[in-house]
Amino acid sequence: MAAAIEISQLAVIGTSLFIGEAPVMVEDVVVVIEYAGLGPLRVYGNHSQGIDRSRVQVLVRRKAAAAADLLAWEIYRALDRMRNAGLPGARIVAIEALGTPAFLGRDDRGFAQYVCNYEVGIAREGS
């Protein structure tokens, strides 16, 4: 999922885009947080092949709420309904937003946080 955001040229992994949690020292970030999804979608009853159905939350943190809101919507427009995107070692079959970007609140430093949740269908290499 982070690679899909980077491919869309909205953030750079390790600079402004992070997986799991954001470093405290980086002020303006996008964080991809994976959480429990659904079981794999089996293809033709084959248990060795299938489509992983992960769920992720994308959090955008910025000092200015308007900037956080704008970037959250740009990511939403880039990812929602993305189909058949090739990534190293996998292929994104589909990305579906589970809602639209929403204001989460401000963190302890006063930075605005916006979030949006997505379901991601991934076919691993060899599937």
N, C-alpha and C positions, 0 to 999 in steps of 0.2 A: 504494500500500500504506500509506504514511504517512497518507493521507487516511482510509483505512478504520479505522486505529487511532484517529485523532482523532474520527471520527464515533461510534466506540464509547465516547467520553469517557474514555479511559484515559490519554491524554497530549495535550499541546498542541504543535502544530508551532511550532518556534522558541523554545519555553520549556523543555519537557521531552522533546520529540520532534524528532529530527534525521535527516537523510538523508545517508548516506555515512560521516560520522564525527561524534563528539561533541566539543563544545568542552571544553577541559581545565577551565575554570573552573566548569562546571556539574557538580555532583556526581551527582545522581540523574537518569539519562537513559534514554531508549529510542532506539535507533539502528536505522534500516532500511538495510541494505546490500545492494545488488543485485549479483548475480553471474550468470555465464553460465547461460542457461536452454536451452530447446529451441527449434527453429525454429517459425515460426508454423503454426498448424493452419489449413489452407486449407479454405474453405467451398465446397463444390460445385465444386472444382477452380479456383475463381476466384482468381487471383494478386493481385488488388487488394484483396480482402477476406479477412479471416481473424482468428484470435484469437492475439494475442501470448501466449507462454507464458514468462513471466519467472520467475526464482527469486530469492528474497530471504532474507536472514537477519535476524531481529529479535534485537537484543542489548539486554538490560536490565541496567543497572548501578546498584547501590545500595550504601550503606555496610553495611547489615544484609543478610546472605544470605537470611534468611527473607522480607524485604520484596521482594527481587529475585525470588525463587522465586515468591512469590504473584502479583506483577505479570506475570511471564512466563506463568504459567498462566491469568491473567485474559485476557491478549492471545490466548493459544492458544484459549480457549473462545469468544472473540468472533470470531476470524478463521477457524478451521478450519471448512470446509464452508459458508462464506459464499457466497451465490449472488445473482446479479443485483442488485448494488449500484450505483446510479448515482453517478458522480463527475463533476466538471467535465471535459468533453471526452472522456470514456470511460465504459465500463461494465465493472465487474468481473463476468465470467461466473461464475467460481468461484475460491475459494481453498482449497487443500488443504495441510494440514501434512504435511511429509515425515518427521516424527518428533514427539516430545514435547519440551518444554523440558528442557534439560540444563545442569548446572553446568559452565561453561567454566574457572573458576578466579578468582583475584583479580588485579586489575591492580596496577601498581607502587605505587599508593597504598593498597592493601588493600581496594578496593571489590570486592564480589562481582559476578560477571558470569554471567548465564544467557542461553542462545541457543536459538532454534528456527528451523528452515528451512521455507520455504513455496514452493509453486508457485502462481503467480497467472495466471489466464487473463483477458486484457483485450481487449475489443472497442473499438477506437478509434472516435471519432465518424465517421460516414460508412461504417463497416464493416457 
